[in-house]
C-alpha cells in the first residue's frame, strides 16, 4: 500500500508540474496557421513507383511578406499543401516557395493573399542559455496551448538529413501531443526564437532549430536561385594528445589548433590551398582550440562549422591561418555550398524520382542514403554493411571516382535471367567493357555488345554474368507488361 501511495503521489506531482508548464489561452495568436500536407515519397526499393500517400499536420509561423515558415521535413515529397485557420473552417492551397533540406527549413506561400491579411507576422529573436521559451500548440478548437521551459544549451549538431551540422537550441519541457504538432514555433517575448525540430517523449528534451539558422535561410531565400549554407570542405580531428602535437611540431607558443585530416577535392579549402596535415589555428581572427571549437560571443564554445556555415554565406571570403612545416600561413578561402548532386552517394533524394535502369530483369540503381533509409530508422545496422561503409567514408574512398555507385538492386525473374534470381546488392563496375561511372553510362555501354552478348561485371560474386542481347531486346515489351512497370528506365 505504501508503494502504491507513493506512486500515486508521484503521478499527481508530475501532472501538477505539467499543468504549470502548459498554459491554455482562449484565443489563438494571430501569427500562426495550421498547415496540412499530403506527402507521397518514392519507393527506392522499387524505384519505378511511389509509396502510399500519408498526411501531416503542423503549425506554420507567419513571417513578413505573407510567407509561412515550417520545417522542410513537413513538406518533403509533398503532393498537396494547404493553410488552415487556427479554429478550422477556412482553408486555402499553398505552394513551397523555397526549401532547404539540409537546414530543414521551408517557406510557403499562397495566391490567396486575403487569407493572411488578418495575421500579424512574427519577428525573429535570438535566445540565450537560461531564457524562458514558450512552445505554441493549437487545440482542435483553435485554443492556444503554451508550454514553457528554459533553454539549457546551444550547440552544433547534425540535422535530420544527417550530413549538415548546424546550431541547435535545447530545452526541457513536457509537451502534450496534439495532431498539429509536426512543426511547432518556439517563442521568446512574443518573437520567434525557433522551431521544434526533434522531441524525445521519454526525456522531455527538445531540439530547436534556432533563429540564427532561420535568419541565414531567409537571407539566402532572397536570392534566385537559392544557394544554401556554405561549407569549407575539410575534415578535422583534435590535437589534445601531447605526443601528437610534438609530432606536428607545435611548440609551447602554439596552444590551440585543430588537425586537418582530409580536404575535399575541388572544395573551397582545397582551392584556397589548404592541405591535409595542416593545423588550423585561426578563422577570421578567431582562435581555434584543440577540439576544433571557437569562442562565440553569443553562445560560448561552439564547433568551427558554425562560423563557416551560419556566420558566413556562400561567396564570402574567410581568412584562415594554418600551421605548416614549422611556420604560419594565411589563406583566403571562398566559401561555397556543396550541391547534393556532387556527392557520390547523395545524402538525400527528395522531391525527385530515383534513377533506375531495368536490363533483362536486372534492376540497376544509383546508391543513395535515401535507398539505405528504406531499411528503417536503424538503417545503419540493417542496411548492407558495405553500402553503409561506402556512405560514411565516401569522401575518402571515391576521390578518383566513380561519380555514382551503380548497383544491382534486385532481379525480377524472367527468361533472360534464369539462375540469377537471388542476386542483389552487387556493385556494377563495367558493362560490355565500358566503365560505369553512373547510370547515364548504361545506354552507351549496351550499344557495345560483343558476339550478341551483354557482359555485366560486378565487384563481388559472381564477378560477371552474360545476357543474350537479342533476347533482351525482343522480350522487354512483354517483360514490362508482365510486371506492369510504367517504364524500364529513368535516367533524368
TAFENDA-V609565 format. One line per field, one symbol per residue. psi: psi as a letter, one per 40 degrees, with the letter a starting at -180 (. if undefined). A space follows every 10 residues. Layout:
psi = ???
//
This chain:
psi = dddddddddd dddddddddd dhhhidhiif eiiihhhhig iihedgeeii iiiiiiiihi hhiiffihhi idddehfhdh hiihideidh iiiiihdhhh ddefiihiii egdddedeih ihiiiiiihe ihihhhihid eehhhhhiii hdihihiiid deeghiiiii ihighihief edhhihihfe iheahhdihh ddefhhhhhi dddddddddd eeihihdihi idfihiiifd hddddddeeh adehdaiihh eihhheiddd deeiiheihh dihfehihae efiihhddea hiiddddddd diiheihhhh hihhfeiihh hhhhiiihid eeidhhdigi eiiiiihhhf ehhhihhidd ddeeeadfdd ddihdddddd ddfddddfdf iidihhihdi hhhidefhee deiifhhhdi hfehhhdidd eddddeefih feihhhiiga hidiiiihdd ddddeddddd ddefhdieih e.
//
